[in-house]
Amino acid sequence: MAGVDPIIQRLGKYHVTEVLGKGAMGVVYKAFDPNIRRVVAIKTIRKELAEDDGTGQMIARFRNEAQAAGRLSHPGIVSVYEYGEDGALSFIAMEFVQGNPLREYFNRKTKFEEADIVSIMVQLLEALEYSHEQGVVHRDIKPGNIIIMTNGKLKIADFGIARIDESNLTQIGAVMGTPGYMAPEQYSGEMVDWRADIFSAGVVLYQLLTGQKPFTGTAESVAYKVCHADAPPPSVMDPGRGWERYDPVLATVLAKQPDARYPVARAFRAAILGAYAAPVSPVVSEETVLTEMLPTTIRVEPTQPSGSTEAKAPVQTVPPPGWDGTLLKQVEVQLARFVGPVAKVMVKRAATATNDIGALYALLADNVSSREDKKAFLAGWTEVQVTLPPTSEFRPGAPQSGIEQRGASVALTPETIAEATRLLAAYLGPIARIVIKKAASQTGDRRQFYEILVNSVSNEADRSRFLQDVRAVF
């Protein structure tokens, strides 16, 4: 990696033994603490890159991770031992954990038995209950931050955007978290409390039960659904497995208003245990636990090591159905900046799961390390979109909106954007501004601009009404 020597021998008092992974901002090392003779993982960030953001927020969040996790001591949370600086690097020394993120299980389409689902959720909620009691709200609970160790125990990682009771790092108005797992109040930029973690844990439970996220689609449509639409009950998404008993649990935990959810993680845990009504294993079963993957302790997605079978496996050169190979190659190049050569495998795998360019980027963003890196990667969506042929739809395979082309193209004007914002806000609420901004960055043609906006409304009845509104001014 440019600017960082991967053969570094020492960081502070720690003797570095090997590289665990690389990210856009730094390297994660395996190291040895000679004072108390234990193996640790050291997550680093390059100061000069972190300072380039001009706000100091990146370094602040890096310290915040150390402070938030450092005040916690629980078997279900990755321990942080020290924050330090050494030359051009800032680093966090943390517990070295052998295991795999839950995300990898989902990537492999693991079909979880009910006993394992309940074990995972009970362990997760016990750790969250402790964290909340200590005044720390994680705010980014998702499969990539839930590590299942090789012994079947679970640990929560990455408190980089956690809120500490006395911290003023994040103010009202800042939108932080991972799309699809964030609670509605996170999308609106309101101040969040522990009930946002409860919502996110509910999304994880839904995914464990059904193998699918409760809210899917483009980034904008996911945001709209999280804030305004109810997810189908698990019993409908995966019938015949007895998930009816968890339907009311998910309906409560995924409530739009925080006051309508379980008040604390302990109550959510009790509801799951009541639905399961059987003894709970303290660990995930040996038959389910993945043991062959490279150990991971951090959210920086490692590039494939030289001995990785996945990196050496042949990858088909024919793009998945519905995709243009040139477009996917552009996405791969963008993603490779953050995750390395494994980007090719990730893009092909994600492209087989969707024909929607927005959904593709959302899936791939889960593999990117930090929030800043995610933002940079998702910005590439616009670069790819503008290279598409002028006749391409906003989303591959999306239905026609019904807006007819009338003569020559008409340039987009500030007045058009203002009028469109007013119209769309009636259907999407505050999210409309985000959709408008992105649509305006993708085209300067008024017809194509409205085409994008119509396709961003997921509900068919609302889309039809919005189309009528558009025709009235178009």
GIVENWO-V96472 format. One record per backbone hydrogen bond with DSSP energy under -1.0 kcal/mol. CO is the residue of the C=O (numbers start at 1). NH is the residue of the N-H. If there is no record, write none. Layout:
co = {CO & CO}
nh = {NH & NH}
This chain:
co = {1 & 5 & 9 & 11 & 14 & 15 & 18 & 21 & 25 & 26 & 27 & 28 & 28 & 29 & 30 & 30 & 31 & 32 & 33 & 33 & 38 & 40 & 41 & 42 & 43 & 45 & 46 & 47 & 51 & 56 & 57 & 58 & 59 & 60 & 61 & 62 & 63 & 64 & 65 & 66 & 67 & 69 & 74 & 76 & 79 & 82 & 84 & 86 & 88 & 89 & 90 & 91 & 92 & 93 & 93 & 94 & 98 & 100 & 101 & 102 & 103 & 104 & 105 & 106 & 113 & 114 & 115 & 116 & 117 & 118 & 119 & 120 & 121 & 122 & 123 & 124 & 125 & 126 & 127 & 128 & 129 & 130 & 131 & 132 & 135 & 137 & 142 & 143 & 143 & 145 & 146 & 147 & 148 & 149 & 152 & 153 & 155 & 156 & 159 & 163 & 164 & 171 & 178 & 178 & 183 & 183 & 184 & 185 & 189 & 193 & 194 & 195 & 196 & 197 & 198 & 199 & 200 & 201 & 202 & 203 & 204 & 205 & 206 & 207 & 218 & 219 & 220 & 221 & 222 & 223 & 224 & 225 & 233 & 233 & 234 & 242 & 243 & 246 & 247 & 248 & 249 & 250 & 252 & 257 & 258 & 264 & 265 & 266 & 267 & 268 & 269 & 270 & 271 & 272 & 273 & 285 & 285 & 305 & 308 & 309 & 320 & 324 & 325 & 326 & 327 & 328 & 329 & 330 & 331 & 332 & 335 & 335 & 336 & 340 & 341 & 342 & 343 & 344 & 345 & 346 & 347 & 348 & 350 & 356 & 357 & 358 & 359 & 360 & 361 & 364 & 365 & 370 & 371 & 372 & 373 & 374 & 375 & 377 & 378 & 380 & 381 & 382 & 384 & 385 & 389 & 395 & 410 & 413 & 414 & 415 & 416 & 417 & 418 & 419 & 420 & 421 & 424 & 424 & 425 & 428 & 429 & 430 & 431 & 432 & 433 & 434 & 435 & 436 & 437 & 439 & 444 & 445 & 446 & 447 & 448 & 449 & 450 & 451 & 454 & 459 & 460 & 461 & 462 & 463 & 464 & 465 & 466 & 467 & 468 & 470}
nh = {4 & 8 & 16 & 14 & 11 & 32 & 30 & 28 & 46 & 23 & 44 & 20 & 21 & 42 & 17 & 18 & 40 & 15 & 37 & 38 & 33 & 31 & 94 & 29 & 92 & 90 & 50 & 51 & 54 & 60 & 61 & 62 & 63 & 64 & 65 & 66 & 67 & 68 & 69 & 70 & 71 & 72 & 77 & 156 & 95 & 93 & 91 & 89 & 47 & 86 & 45 & 84 & 43 & 81 & 82 & 41 & 150 & 148 & 104 & 106 & 107 & 108 & 110 & 109 & 117 & 118 & 119 & 120 & 121 & 122 & 123 & 124 & 125 & 126 & 127 & 128 & 129 & 130 & 131 & 132 & 133 & 134 & 136 & 135 & 165 & 163 & 145 & 103 & 146 & 157 & 102 & 155 & 100 & 152 & 284 & 149 & 147 & 78 & 162 & 137 & 167 & 174 & 181 & 182 & 186 & 187 & 188 & 190 & 173 & 196 & 198 & 199 & 200 & 201 & 202 & 203 & 204 & 205 & 206 & 207 & 208 & 209 & 210 & 211 & 222 & 223 & 224 & 225 & 226 & 227 & 228 & 229 & 236 & 237 & 238 & 245 & 246 & 250 & 251 & 252 & 253 & 254 & 255 & 260 & 261 & 268 & 269 & 270 & 271 & 272 & 273 & 274 & 275 & 276 & 277 & 288 & 289 & 308 & 312 & 313 & 323 & 328 & 329 & 330 & 331 & 332 & 333 & 334 & 335 & 336 & 338 & 339 & 340 & 343 & 344 & 346 & 347 & 348 & 349 & 350 & 351 & 352 & 353 & 360 & 361 & 362 & 363 & 364 & 365 & 367 & 368 & 374 & 375 & 376 & 377 & 378 & 379 & 380 & 381 & 384 & 385 & 386 & 387 & 388 & 392 & 398 & 446 & 417 & 418 & 419 & 420 & 421 & 422 & 423 & 424 & 425 & 427 & 428 & 429 & 431 & 432 & 433 & 435 & 436 & 437 & 438 & 439 & 440 & 441 & 443 & 412 & 449 & 450 & 451 & 452 & 453 & 454 & 455 & 457 & 463 & 464 & 465 & 466 & 467 & 468 & 469 & 470 & 471 & 472 & 474}
